[in-house]
Amino acid sequence: MPSKQELAEERTDYAEDRTILANERTFAGWIRTGVASAALGLGFQAIFRAVEPTWLAKLGATVFILIAVAVFYLAWRKSCNLARRMDAHTAEPLSHIEFGVIALMFSAGSVLLGAMLWFI
């Protein structure tokens, strides 16, 4: 029969694993928020495209796209900071590189979207 100390350590291990998984869900929530901001920028430009001067609608859209990039960066930074402090036991968490690749890909897509708004 396990001792009280061993049971307490096991509960702590499971709590850390739950925190790691919650961190990944939070990261996904941040990414969704960033995607929504980029989509809002695209919609903003589509709706107000007929506004004169046209650069005004593009500028408004660009603001939302830049917010999306900032959200992706913050999601990466916050997730990696928490992941650094946790020790996985039975969970298989995303690595810092995987968090970074996801955030970088969404950021690059948003920047490309912004460039397309201005130059196409």
N, CA, C and O atoms as CSV, one atom per row, in Angstrom:
chain,resi,resn,atom,element,x,y,z
A,1,MET,N,N,0.851,-1.190,0.000
A,1,MET,CA,C,0.000,0.000,0.000
A,1,MET,C,C,0.890,1.245,0.000
A,1,MET,O,O,1.814,1.353,0.806
A,2,PRO,N,N,0.603,2.191,-0.916
A,2,PRO,CA,C,1.428,3.403,-0.973
A,2,PRO,C,C,1.238,4.253,0.286
A,2,PRO,O,O,0.166,4.286,0.891
A,3,SER,N,N,2.305,4.927,0.646
A,3,SER,CA,C,2.248,5.809,1.810
A,3,SER,C,C,1.520,7.103,1.459
A,3,SER,O,O,1.263,7.395,0.290
A,4,LYS,N,N,1.195,7.867,2.494
A,4,LYS,CA,C,0.519,9.157,2.265
A,4,LYS,C,C,1.405,10.091,1.445
A,4,LYS,O,O,0.916,10.850,0.608
A,5,GLN,N,N,2.699,10.025,1.692
A,5,GLN,CA,C,3.650,10.865,0.942
A,5,GLN,C,C,3.628,10.511,-0.550
A,5,GLN,O,O,3.619,11.400,-1.402
A,6,GLU,N,N,3.619,9.222,-0.856
A,6,GLU,CA,C,3.597,8.786,-2.250
A,6,GLU,C,C,2.290,9.175,-2.938
A,6,GLU,O,O,2.292,9.578,-4.101
A,7,LEU,N,N,1.177,9.054,-2.220
A,7,LEU,CA,C,-0.114,9.460,-2.780
A,7,LEU,C,C,-0.148,10.958,-3.053
A,7,LEU,O,O,-0.667,11.398,-4.079
A,8,ALA,N,N,0.409,11.738,-2.127
A,8,ALA,CA,C,0.447,13.191,-2.307
A,8,ALA,C,C,1.306,13.562,-3.515
A,8,ALA,O,O,0.941,14.453,-4.283
A,9,GLU,N,N,2.437,12.890,-3.687
A,9,GLU,CA,C,3.300,13.163,-4.834
A,9,GLU,C,C,2.610,12.791,-6.146
A,9,GLU,O,O,2.749,13.489,-7.151
A,10,GLU,N,N,1.862,11.679,-6.126
A,10,GLU,CA,C,1.138,11.260,-7.327
A,10,GLU,C,C,0.067,12.281,-7.697
A,10,GLU,O,O,-0.112,12.601,-8.872
A,11,ARG,N,N,-0.648,12.794,-6.686
A,11,ARG,CA,C,-1.660,13.820,-6.968
A,11,ARG,C,C,-1.013,15.078,-7.537
A,11,ARG,O,O,-1.561,15.707,-8.442
A,12,THR,N,N,0.152,15.444,-7.009
A,12,THR,CA,C,0.874,16.612,-7.516
A,12,THR,C,C,1.303,16.383,-8.972
A,12,THR,O,O,1.213,17.286,-9.804
A,13,ASP,N,N,1.767,15.176,-9.263
A,13,ASP,CA,C,2.163,14.843,-10.635
A,13,ASP,C,C,0.986,15.007,-11.590
A,13,ASP,O,O,1.125,15.595,-12.663
A,14,TYR,N,N,-0.171,14.484,-11.196
A,14,TYR,CA,C,-1.357,14.604,-12.049
A,14,TYR,C,C,-1.796,16.058,-12.183
A,14,TYR,O,O,-2.262,16.466,-13.247
A,15,ALA,N,N,-1.654,16.836,-11.130
A,15,ALA,CA,C,-2.019,18.258,-11.194
A,15,ALA,C,C,-1.116,18.999,-12.179
A,15,ALA,O,O,-1.580,19.853,-12.935
A,16,GLU,N,N,0.176,18.666,-12.164
A,16,GLU,CA,C,1.081,19.295,-13.136
A,16,GLU,C,C,0.707,18.913,-14.560
A,16,GLU,O,O,0.724,19.756,-15.456
A,17,ASP,N,N,0.371,17.654,-14.769
A,17,ASP,CA,C,-0.053,17.222,-16.107
A,17,ASP,C,C,-1.320,17.957,-16.538
A,17,ASP,O,O,-1.428,18.377,-17.690
A,18,ARG,N,N,-2.271,18.116,-15.635
A,18,ARG,CA,C,-3.501,18.849,-15.982
A,18,ARG,C,C,-3.190,20.299,-16.310
A,18,ARG,O,O,-3.798,20.877,-17.211
A,19,THR,N,N,-2.248,20.889,-15.588
A,19,THR,CA,C,-1.854,22.275,-15.861
A,19,THR,C,C,-1.195,22.394,-17.228
A,19,THR,O,O,-1.442,23.356,-17.956
A,20,ILE,N,N,-0.370,21.434,-17.577
A,20,ILE,CA,C,0.274,21.427,-18.901
A,20,ILE,C,C,-0.781,21.352,-20.001
A,20,ILE,O,O,-0.715,22.088,-20.986
A,21,LEU,N,N,-1.748,20.464,-19.826
A,21,LEU,CA,C,-2.806,20.332,-20.843
A,21,LEU,C,C,-3.688,21.584,-20.887
A,21,LEU,O,O,-4.132,21.990,-21.961
A,22,ALA,N,N,-3.941,22.188,-19.740
A,22,ALA,CA,C,-4.712,23.437,-19.708
A,22,ALA,C,C,-3.944,24.552,-20.412
A,22,ALA,O,O,-4.542,25.399,-21.076
A,23,ASN,N,N,-2.624,24.553,-20.267
A,23,ASN,CA,C,-1.793,25.543,-20.954
A,23,ASN,C,C,-1.932,25.401,-22.466
A,23,ASN,O,O,-2.002,26.401,-23.181
A,24,GLU,N,N,-1.971,24.167,-22.951
A,24,GLU,CA,C,-2.122,23.950,-24.390
A,24,GLU,C,C,-3.503,24.390,-24.872
A,24,GLU,O,O,-3.631,24.939,-25.966
A,25,ARG,N,N,-4.534,24.151,-24.063
A,25,ARG,CA,C,-5.875,24.617,-24.444
A,25,ARG,C,C,-5.930,26.147,-24.446
A,25,ARG,O,O,-6.579,26.750,-25.301
A,26,THR,N,N,-5.253,26.758,-23.497
A,26,THR,CA,C,-5.212,28.216,-23.453
A,26,THR,C,C,-4.472,28.762,-24.672
A,26,THR,O,O,-4.897,29.755,-25.262
A,27,PHE,N,N,-3.376,28.123,-25.049
A,27,PHE,CA,C,-2.644,28.512,-26.252
A,27,PHE,C,C,-3.565,28.455,-27.468
A,27,PHE,O,O,-3.579,29.375,-28.285
A,28,ALA,N,N,-4.334,27.373,-27.586
A,28,ALA,CA,C,-5.271,27.241,-28.706
A,28,ALA,C,C,-6.309,28.364,-28.669
A,28,ALA,O,O,-6.706,28.876,-29.716
A,29,GLY,N,N,-6.747,28.745,-27.476
A,29,GLY,CA,C,-7.697,29.858,-27.351
A,29,GLY,C,C,-7.088,31.172,-27.813
A,29,GLY,O,O,-7.754,31.963,-28.482
A,30,TRP,N,N,-5.841,31.410,-27.465
A,30,TRP,CA,C,-5.152,32.625,-27.930
A,30,TRP,C,C,-5.038,32.614,-29.454
A,30,TRP,O,O,-5.258,33.633,-30.108
A,31,ILE,N,N,-4.694,31.460,-30.007
A,31,ILE,CA,C,-4.571,31.357,-31.465
A,31,ILE,C,C,-5.918,31.642,-32.130
A,31,ILE,O,O,-5.977,32.353,-33.133
A,32,ARG,N,N,-6.991,31.096,-31.577
A,32,ARG,CA,C,-8.332,31.384,-32.130
A,32,ARG,C,C,-8.642,32.871,-32.068
A,32,ARG,O,O,-9.229,33.425,-32.997
A,33,THR,N,N,-8.251,33.516,-30.982
A,33,THR,CA,C,-8.487,34.955,-30.851
A,33,THR,C,C,-7.705,35.720,-31.915
A,33,THR,O,O,-8.226,36.662,-32.513
A,34,GLY,N,N,-6.466,35.323,-32.151
A,34,GLY,CA,C,-5.665,35.971,-33.184
A,34,GLY,C,C,-6.252,35.779,-34.571
A,34,GLY,O,O,-6.280,36.713,-35.373
A,35,VAL,N,N,-6.719,34.571,-34.857
A,35,VAL,CA,C,-7.334,34.293,-36.159
A,35,VAL,C,C,-8.601,35.138,-36.321
A,35,VAL,O,O,-8.863,35.668,-37.401
A,36,ALA,N,N,-9.381,35.261,-35.248
A,36,ALA,CA,C,-10.593,36.087,-35.308
A,36,ALA,C,C,-10.243,37.544,-35.580
A,36,ALA,O,O,-10.948,38.221,-36.328
A,37,SER,N,N,-9.158,38.032,-34.979
A,37,SER,CA,C,-8.743,39.408,-35.218
A,37,SER,C,C,-8.320,39.609,-36.670
A,37,SER,O,O,-8.672,40.618,-37.282
A,38,ALA,N,N,-7.573,38.664,-37.224
A,38,ALA,CA,C,-7.175,38.762,-38.633
A,38,ALA,C,C,-8.400,38.709,-39.536
A,38,ALA,O,O,-8.484,39.453,-40.513
A,39,ALA,N,N,-9.346,37.841,-39.218
A,39,ALA,CA,C,-10.576,37.754,-40.013
A,39,ALA,C,C,-11.379,39.040,-39.904
A,39,ALA,O,O,-11.984,39.481,-40.881
A,40,LEU,N,N,-11.389,39.637,-38.732
A,40,LEU,CA,C,-12.080,40.912,-38.546
A,40,LEU,C,C,-11.436,41.992,-39.411
A,40,LEU,O,O,-12.129,42.819,-40.003
A,41,GLY,N,N,-10.111,41.977,-39.480
A,41,GLY,CA,C,-9.422,42.932,-40.345
A,41,GLY,C,C,-9.770,42.742,-41.807
A,41,GLY,O,O,-9.998,43.712,-42.531
A,42,LEU,N,N,-9.812,41.487,-42.242
A,42,LEU,CA,C,-10.177,41.201,-43.627
A,42,LEU,C,C,-11.616,41.634,-43.906
A,42,LEU,O,O,-11.904,42.231,-44.943
A,43,GLY,N,N,-12.510,41.328,-42.976
A,43,GLY,CA,C,-13.914,41.748,-43.130
A,43,GLY,C,C,-14.054,43.258,-43.120
A,43,GLY,O,O,-14.851,43.819,-43.872
A,44,PHE,N,N,-13.279,43.916,-42.267
A,44,PHE,CA,C,-13.287,45.374,-42.186
A,44,PHE,C,C,-12.928,45.977,-43.539
A,44,PHE,O,O,-13.584,46.902,-44.018
A,45,GLN,N,N,-11.885,45.440,-44.138
A,45,GLN,CA,C,-11.453,45.957,-45.438
A,45,GLN,C,C,-12.492,45.661,-46.510
A,45,GLN,O,O,-12.735,46.496,-47.381
A,46,ALA,N,N,-13.106,44.488,-46.456
A,46,ALA,CA,C,-14.100,44.116,-47.474
A,46,ALA,C,C,-15.334,45.019,-47.393
A,46,ALA,O,O,-15.884,45.427,-48.416
A,47,ILE,N,N,-15.756,45.322,-46.179
A,47,ILE,CA,C,-16.958,46.134,-46.003
A,47,ILE,C,C,-16.705,47.600,-46.364
A,47,ILE,O,O,-17.540,48.244,-47.000
A,48,PHE,N,N,-15.553,48.116,-45.956
A,48,PHE,CA,C,-15.275,49.546,-46.147
A,48,PHE,C,C,-14.358,49.828,-47.331
A,48,PHE,O,O,-13.772,50.908,-47.416
A,49,ARG,N,N,-14.229,48.883,-48.231
A,49,ARG,CA,C,-13.357,49.029,-49.398
A,49,ARG,C,C,-13.757,50.243,-50.250
A,49,ARG,O,O,-12.899,50.882,-50.859
A,50,ALA,N,N,-15.053,50.558,-50.291
A,50,ALA,CA,C,-15.528,51.660,-51.131
A,50,ALA,C,C,-15.307,53.029,-50.484
A,50,ALA,O,O,-15.565,54.057,-51.109
A,51,VAL,N,N,-14.834,53.048,-49.247
A,51,VAL,CA,C,-14.605,54.321,-48.546
A,51,VAL,C,C,-13.450,55.057,-49.217
A,51,VAL,O,O,-12.436,54.461,-49.579
A,52,GLU,N,N,-13.625,56.336,-49.370
A,52,GLU,CA,C,-12.549,57.168,-49.916
A,52,GLU,C,C,-11.950,57.974,-48.783
A,52,GLU,O,O,-12.714,58.547,-48.006
A,53,PRO,N,N,-10.698,58.057,-48.640
A,53,PRO,CA,C,-9.645,57.410,-49.424
A,53,PRO,C,C,-9.546,55.919,-49.078
A,53,PRO,O,O,-9.836,55.519,-47.951
A,54,THR,N,N,-9.139,55.113,-50.043
A,54,THR,CA,C,-9.114,53.655,-49.863
A,54,THR,C,C,-8.074,53.215,-48.838
A,54,THR,O,O,-8.219,52.160,-48.221
A,55,TRP,N,N,-7.041,54.007,-48.656
A,55,TRP,CA,C,-6.012,53.629,-47.687
A,55,TRP,C,C,-6.560,53.609,-46.270
A,55,TRP,O,O,-6.002,52.942,-45.399
A,56,LEU,N,N,-7.642,54.330,-46.030
A,56,LEU,CA,C,-8.228,54.371,-44.696
A,56,LEU,C,C,-8.789,52.997,-44.305
A,56,LEU,O,O,-8.579,52.537,-43.182
A,57,ALA,N,N,-9.494,52.349,-45.223
A,57,ALA,CA,C,-10.013,51.002,-44.960
A,57,ALA,C,C,-8.864,50.007,-44.802
A,57,ALA,O,O,-8.919,49.121,-43.950
A,58,LYS,N,N,-7.835,50.155,-45.617
A,58,LYS,CA,C,-6.683,49.271,-45.509
A,58,LYS,C,C,-5.964,49.462,-44.181
A,58,LYS,O,O,-5.499,48.496,-43.575
A,59,LEU,N,N,-5.876,50.689,-43.737
A,59,LEU,CA,C,-5.231,50.971,-42.457
A,59,LEU,C,C,-6.015,50.347,-41.306
A,59,LEU,O,O,-5.431,49.759,-40.396
A,60,GLY,N,N,-7.335,50.477,-41.351
A,60,GLY,CA,C,-8.172,49.856,-40.318
A,60,GLY,C,C,-8.003,48.349,-40.288
A,60,GLY,O,O,-7.912,47.755,-39.214
A,61,ALA,N,N,-7.961,47.731,-41.449
A,61,ALA,CA,C,-7.757,46.292,-41.535
A,61,ALA,C,C,-6.377,45.905,-41.020
A,61,ALA,O,O,-6.225,44.891,-40.339
A,62,THR,N,N,-5.383,46.705,-41.342
A,62,THR,CA,C,-4.015,46.427,-40.916
A,62,THR,C,C,-3.882,46.465,-39.399
A,62,THR,O,O,-3.118,45.688,-38.827
A,63,VAL,N,N,-4.606,47.346,-38.750
A,63,VAL,CA,C,-4.571,47.416,-37.286
A,63,VAL,C,C,-5.010,46.070,-36.696
A,63,VAL,O,O,-4.357,45.548,-35.793
A,64,PHE,N,N,-6.104,45.515,-37.200
A,64,PHE,CA,C,-6.579,44.235,-36.680
A,64,PHE,C,C,-5.605,43.102,-37.004
A,64,PHE,O,O,-5.453,42.172,-36.210
A,65,ILE,N,N,-4.959,43.170,-38.138
A,65,ILE,CA,C,-3.977,42.145,-38.496
A,65,ILE,C,C,-2.753,42.241,-37.590
A,65,ILE,O,O,-2.199,41.219,-37.183
A,66,LEU,N,N,-2.334,43.456,-37.275
A,66,LEU,CA,C,-1.212,43.627,-36.343
A,66,LEU,C,C,-1.579,43.162,-34.939
A,66,LEU,O,O,-0.740,42.609,-34.228
A,67,ILE,N,N,-2.814,43.381,-34.543
A,67,ILE,CA,C,-3.279,42.852,-33.252
A,67,ILE,C,C,-3.191,41.334,-33.262
A,67,ILE,O,O,-2.779,40.732,-32.270
A,68,ALA,N,N,-3.573,40.707,-34.370
A,68,ALA,CA,C,-3.487,39.248,-34.485
A,68,ALA,C,C,-2.049,38.771,-34.303
A,68,ALA,O,O,-1.805,37.804,-33.582
A,69,VAL,N,N,-1.095,39.441,-34.952
A,69,VAL,CA,C,0.316,39.055,-34.820
A,69,VAL,C,C,0.768,39.206,-33.374
A,69,VAL,O,O,1.492,38.352,-32.863
A,70,ALA,N,N,0.355,40.278,-32.708
A,70,ALA,CA,C,0.708,40.471,-31.299
A,70,ALA,C,C,0.117,39.363,-30.428
A,70,ALA,O,O,0.775,38.879,-29.507
A,71,VAL,N,N,-1.106,38.967,-30.713
A,71,VAL,CA,C,-1.745,37.883,-29.950
A,71,VAL,C,C,-0.987,36.570,-30.159
A,71,VAL,O,O,-0.784,35.824,-29.201
A,72,PHE,N,N,-0.568,36.276,-31.380
A,72,PHE,CA,C,0.192,35.055,-31.646
A,72,PHE,C,C,1.511,35.063,-30.879
A,72,PHE,O,O,1.916,34.043,-30.321
A,73,TYR,N,N,2.178,36.210,-30.854
A,73,TYR,CA,C,3.443,36.320,-30.120
A,73,TYR,C,C,3.219,36.117,-28.623
A,73,TYR,O,O,3.956,35.374,-27.975
A,74,LEU,N,N,2.206,36.776,-28.081
A,74,LEU,CA,C,1.929,36.637,-26.651
A,74,LEU,C,C,1.536,35.212,-26.297
A,74,LEU,O,O,1.913,34.711,-25.238
A,75,ALA,N,N,0.785,34.556,-27.167
A,75,ALA,CA,C,0.402,33.159,-26.927
A,75,ALA,C,C,1.650,32.286,-26.831
A,75,ALA,O,O,1.764,31.448,-25.936
A,76,TRP,N,N,2.570,32.484,-27.744
A,76,TRP,CA,C,3.810,31.712,-27.738
A,76,TRP,C,C,4.618,31.979,-26.471
A,76,TRP,O,O,5.055,31.047,-25.797
A,77,ARG,N,N,4.811,33.251,-26.156
A,77,ARG,CA,C,5.635,33.615,-25.001
A,77,ARG,C,C,5.050,33.099,-23.690
A,77,ARG,O,O,5.757,32.510,-22.873
A,78,LYS,N,N,3.750,33.325,-23.498
A,78,LYS,CA,C,3.109,32.900,-22.250
A,78,LYS,C,C,3.110,31.378,-22.115
A,78,LYS,O,O,3.366,30.848,-21.034
A,79,SER,N,N,2.826,30.684,-23.206
A,79,SER,CA,C,2.783,29.219,-23.160
A,79,SER,C,C,4.153,28.627,-22.861
A,79,SER,O,O,4.273,27.684,-22.080
A,80,CYS,N,N,5.168,29.177,-23.478
A,80,CYS,CA,C,6.520,28.675,-23.232
A,80,CYS,C,C,6.979,28.976,-21.808
A,80,CYS,O,O,7.652,28.154,-21.188
A,81,ASN,N,N,6.623,30.137,-21.293
A,81,ASN,CA,C,6.997,30.473,-19.912
A,81,ASN,C,C,6.401,29.482,-18.918
A,81,ASN,O,O,7.089,29.024,-18.007
A,82,LEU,N,N,5.134,29.154,-19.091
A,82,LEU,CA,C,4.521,28.203,-18.175
A,82,LEU,C,C,5.080,26.801,-18.395
A,82,LEU,O,O,5.341,26.082,-17.431
A,83,ALA,N,N,5.266,26.410,-19.647
A,83,ALA,CA,C,5.774,25.070,-19.945
A,83,ALA,C,C,7.169,24.866,-19.349
A,83,ALA,O,O,7.511,23.756,-18.941
A,84,ARG,N,N,7.962,25.915,-19.299
A,84,ARG,CA,C,9.306,25.827,-18.728
A,84,ARG,C,C,9.264,25.477,-17.242
A,84,ARG,O,O,10.156,24.800,-16.730
A,85,ARG,N,N,8.231,25.939,-16.560
A,85,ARG,CA,C,8.137,25.734,-15.111
A,85,ARG,C,C,7.530,24.384,-14.726
A,85,ARG,O,O,7.601,23.987,-13.562
A,86,MET,N,N,6.939,23.679,-15.680
A,86,MET,CA,C,6.237,22.428,-15.393
A,86,MET,C,C,7.086,21.220,-15.768
A,86,MET,O,O,7.903,21.270,-16.688
A,87,ASP,N,N,6.871,20.133,-15.031
A,87,ASP,CA,C,7.484,18.845,-15.360
A,87,ASP,C,C,6.374,17.892,-15.771
A,87,ASP,O,O,5.455,17.627,-14.996
A,88,ALA,N,N,6.462,17.377,-16.992
A,88,ALA,CA,C,5.455,16.427,-17.466
A,88,ALA,C,C,5.728,15.063,-16.842
A,88,ALA,O,O,6.877,14.658,-16.669
A,89,HIS,N,N,4.660,14.374,-16.514
A,89,HIS,CA,C,4.789,13.045,-15.912
A,89,HIS,C,C,4.216,11.998,-16.871
A,89,HIS,O,O,4.964,11.169,-17.390
A,90,THR,N,N,2.917,12.025,-17.113
A,90,THR,CA,C,2.335,11.090,-18.075
A,90,THR,C,C,1.848,11.812,-19.332
A,90,THR,O,O,1.629,11.175,-20.363
A,91,ALA,N,N,1.680,13.119,-19.259
A,91,ALA,CA,C,1.246,13.909,-20.429
A,91,ALA,C,C,2.433,14.091,-21.373
A,91,ALA,O,O,3.588,14.093,-20.946
A,92,GLU,N,N,2.131,14.241,-22.651
A,92,GLU,CA,C,3.160,14.531,-23.651
A,92,GLU,C,C,2.918,15.938,-24.188
A,92,GLU,O,O,2.195,16.116,-25.169
A,93,PRO,N,N,3.522,16.937,-23.548
A,93,PRO,CA,C,3.228,18.322,-23.930
A,93,PRO,C,C,3.894,18.721,-25.243
A,93,PRO,O,O,4.838,18.086,-25.715
A,94,LEU,N,N,3.356,19.812,-25.817
A,94,LEU,CA,C,4.010,20.402,-26.984
A,94,LEU,C,C,5.355,20.969,-26.546
A,94,LEU,O,O,5.496,21.457,-25.425
A,95,SER,N,N,6.324,20.902,-27.422
A,95,SER,CA,C,7.633,21.488,-27.112
A,95,SER,C,C,7.594,22.986,-27.393
A,95,SER,O,O,6.666,23.497,-28.021
A,96,HIS,N,N,8.620,23.672,-26.914
A,96,HIS,CA,C,8.718,25.111,-27.181
A,96,HIS,C,C,8.807,25.375,-28.684
A,96,HIS,O,O,8.279,26.366,-29.188
A,97,ILE,N,N,9.478,24.475,-29.380
A,97,ILE,CA,C,9.611,24.627,-30.831
A,97,ILE,C,C,8.249,24.484,-31.509
A,97,ILE,O,O,7.930,25.238,-32.428
A,98,GLU,N,N,7.448,23.520,-31.058
A,98,GLU,CA,C,6.124,23.326,-31.656
A,98,GLU,C,C,5.221,24.532,-31.390
A,98,GLU,O,O,4.497,24.972,-32.283
A,99,PHE,N,N,5.261,25.066,-30.169
A,99,PHE,CA,C,4.514,26.293,-29.882
A,99,PHE,C,C,4.972,27.408,-30.825
A,99,PHE,O,O,4.151,28.136,-31.383
A,100,GLY,N,N,6.287,27.531,-30.995
A,100,GLY,CA,C,6.841,28.585,-31.831
A,100,GLY,C,C,6.483,28.433,-33.301
A,100,GLY,O,O,6.167,29.414,-33.974
A,101,VAL,N,N,6.532,27.205,-33.796
A,101,VAL,CA,C,6.208,26.967,-35.212
A,101,VAL,C,C,4.751,27.334,-35.486
A,101,VAL,O,O,4.445,27.972,-36.493
A,102,ILE,N,N,3.861,26.930,-34.589
A,102,ILE,CA,C,2.440,27.246,-34.771
A,102,ILE,C,C,2.234,28.756,-34.778
A,102,ILE,O,O,1.583,29.292,-35.675
A,103,ALA,N,N,2.790,29.444,-33.778
A,103,ALA,CA,C,2.628,30.895,-33.689
A,103,ALA,C,C,3.262,31.589,-34.889
A,103,ALA,O,O,2.698,32.547,-35.418
A,104,LEU,N,N,4.427,31.116,-35.321
A,104,LEU,CA,C,5.116,31.728,-36.458
A,104,LEU,C,C,4.329,31.537,-37.749
A,104,LEU,O,O,4.252,32.455,-38.564
A,105,MET,N,N,3.750,30.372,-37.943
A,105,MET,CA,C,2.981,30.128,-39.163
A,105,MET,C,C,1.743,31.025,-39.227
A,105,MET,O,O,1.439,31.592,-40.276
A,106,PHE,N,N,1.035,31.152,-38.112
A,106,PHE,CA,C,-0.129,32.034,-38.103
A,106,PHE,C,C,0.285,33.495,-38.265
A,106,PHE,O,O,-0.414,34.263,-38.925
A,107,SER,N,N,1.411,33.885,-37.672
A,107,SER,CA,C,1.904,35.252,-37.832
A,107,SER,C,C,2.276,35.530,-39.284
A,107,SER,O,O,1.924,36.573,-39.835
A,108,ALA,N,N,2.986,34.597,-39.896
A,108,ALA,CA,C,3.381,34.766,-41.299
A,108,ALA,C,C,2.155,34.858,-42.205
A,108,ALA,O,O,2.123,35.671,-43.129
A,109,GLY,N,N,1.154,34.031,-41.941
A,109,GLY,CA,C,-0.079,34.106,-42.726
A,109,GLY,C,C,-0.777,35.440,-42.573
A,109,GLY,O,O,-1.318,35.980,-43.538
A,110,SER,N,N,-0.767,35.970,-41.362
A,110,SER,CA,C,-1.405,37.275,-41.127
A,110,SER,C,C,-0.648,38.401,-41.812
A,110,SER,O,O,-1.252,39.305,-42.390
A,111,VAL,N,N,0.676,38.342,-41.744
A,111,VAL,CA,C,1.487,39.370,-42.416
A,111,VAL,C,C,1.281,39.288,-43.925
A,111,VAL,O,O,1.177,40.318,-44.590
A,112,LEU,N,N,1.221,38.082,-44.466
A,112,LEU,CA,C,0.954,37.904,-45.896
A,112,LEU,C,C,-0.417,38.477,-46.263
A,112,LEU,O,O,-0.571,39.126,-47.297
A,113,LEU,N,N,-1.405,38.230,-45.407
A,113,LEU,CA,C,-2.741,38.790,-45.620
A,113,LEU,C,C,-2.675,40.315,-45.665
A,113,LEU,O,O,-3.275,40.941,-46.540
A,114,GLY,N,N,-1.951,40.906,-44.728
A,114,GLY,CA,C,-1.800,42.361,-44.705
A,114,GLY,C,C,-1.128,42.885,-45.951
A,114,GLY,O,O,-1.539,43.905,-46.504
A,115,ALA,N,N,-0.090,42.187,-46.398
A,115,ALA,CA,C,0.598,42.598,-47.614
A,115,ALA,C,C,-0.325,42.507,-48.823
A,115,ALA,O,O,-0.300,43.374,-49.697
A,116,MET,N,N,-1.127,41.472,-48.871
A,116,MET,CA,C,-2.054,41.321,-49.986
A,116,MET,C,C,-3.097,42.438,-49.993
A,116,MET,O,O,-3.512,42.895,-51.057
A,117,LEU,N,N,-3.515,42.871,-48.820
A,117,LEU,CA,C,-4.492,43.982,-48.760
A,117,LEU,C,C,-3.918,45.254,-49.372
A,117,LEU,O,O,-4.628,46.008,-50.037
A,118,TRP,N,N,-2.644,45.483,-49.144
A,118,TRP,CA,C,-2.023,46.726,-49.616
A,118,TRP,C,C,-1.551,46.656,-51.054
A,118,TRP,O,O,-1.589,47.661,-51.765
A,119,PHE,N,N,-1.108,45.490,-51.496
A,119,PHE,CA,C,-0.436,45.436,-52.796
A,119,PHE,C,C,-1.179,44.708,-53.901
A,119,PHE,O,O,-0.697,44.651,-55.033
A,120,ILE,N,N,-2.342,44.152,-53.594
A,120,ILE,CA,C,-3.101,43.471,-54.654
A,120,ILE,C,C,-4.404,44.198,-54.882
A,120,ILE,O,O,-5.197,43.792,-55.732
